Amino acid sequence: MHAGERETSVLLDLRPDLVKMDSANNESGANLHRLDIPNVYTAIWWYADFPNHYAGVGSKATKALGELVNEHFITQLVDALKAVKADKKTLELQKEYFDRVKQ
């Protein structure tokens, strides 16, 4: 989650100049579970769980993990863009929809 191992690793790969690893253990990023209302979302849920405003263990982050995560995201994005560019059905269905709405 925010500023945890994965997110910090991603930044170590992309923008290491923004990461302050010497501060990674200054406060806990543990989920405190201070608010438990089943099946209800509240505006204060993040603060209730993570009062230090980050989640996870950023000190475990590595550039190698960041490279792995970033490559995975890039591969997914490339695949999604190829699929969108190859798609012929969406415009056809959109035209069908608007033609039916006009009737």
C-alpha positions in Angstrom: 0.0 0.0 0.0 1.0 3.6 0.2 4.8 3.9 0.9 5.1 0.2 1.7 7.5 -2.2 0.1 6.0 -2.3 -3.4 5.3 1.4 -3.8 8.7 2.4 -2.4 10.4 -0.2 -4.6 8.7 1.3 -7.7 10.0 4.7 -6.8 13.5 3.3 -6.1 13.5 2.2 -9.7 11.9 5.2 -11.2 12.9 8.1 -9.0 15.4 7.1 -6.4 16.2 10.7 -5.7 12.7 11.0 -4.1 13.1 8.1 -1.7 14.4 8.6 1.9 15.3 5.1 2.9 16.9 6.3 6.1 13.4 7.4 7.3 11.7 4.2 6.4 11.7 2.8 9.9 10.9 6.1 11.7 7.2 5.2 12.3 5.0 2.1 11.9 3.1 1.4 8.7 1.1 -1.3 10.4 -2.7 -1.5 10.0 -4.1 -0.6 13.4 -7.6 -1.7 12.6 -9.1 1.1 14.9 -12.4 1.2 13.1 -14.5 -1.9 12.4 -17.9 -1.3 10.9 -18.6 -4.3 8.7 -19.7 -3.5 5.1 -19.5 0.3 5.7 -17.0 2.6 4.1 -16.3 5.9 6.0 -14.3 8.9 5.0 -11.9 8.4 7.9 -11.0 4.7 7.2 -7.5 5.4 6.0 -6.6 7.5 9.1 -8.2 4.9 11.4 -6.1 2.1 9.9 -2.9 4.1 9.1 -2.6 7.2 11.3 1.0 7.7 10.2 -0.3 8.1 6.6 1.6 5.2 5.1 1.0 1.5 5.0 3.4 -1.5 4.9 7.1 -1.7 5.5 9.0 0.6 3.2 12.3 -0.4 4.6 12.0 -3.8 2.8 11.9 -2.0 -0.6 14.5 -2.8 -3.3 15.3 -1.4 -6.7 15.2 -4.9 -8.1 11.6 -5.4 -6.9 10.7 -2.0 -8.3 12.1 -3.0 -11.7 10.1 -6.3 -11.6 6.8 -4.5 -10.7 7.4 -1.7 -13.2 8.1 -4.2 -16.0 4.9 -6.1 -15.1 2.8 -2.9 -15.3 4.5 -1.8 -18.5 3.7 -5.2 -20.1 0.1 -5.0 -19.0 -0.2 -1.5 -20.4 1.3 -2.5 -23.7 -1.0 -5.5 -24.0 -4.0 -3.3 -23.1 -3.0 -0.7 -25.8 -2.6 -3.4 -28.4 -6.0 -4.8 -27.5 -7.7 -1.4 -27.7 -6.1 -0.7 -31.0 -7.1 -4.0 -32.4 -10.7 -3.7 -31.1 -13.4 -3.4 -33.8 -16.4 -4.3 -31.7 -16.6 -1.3 -29.3 -17.4 1.3 -32.0 -19.9 -1.1 -33.6 -21.7 -1.6 -30.3 -21.6 2.1 -29.5 -23.2 2.9 -32.9 -25.9 0.2 -32.3 -26.6 1.6 -28.9 -27.0 5.2 -30.0 -29.1 4.1 -33.0 -31.4 2.3 -30.7 -31.6 5.3 -28.3 -32.7 7.5 -31.2 -35.7 5.2 -32.0 
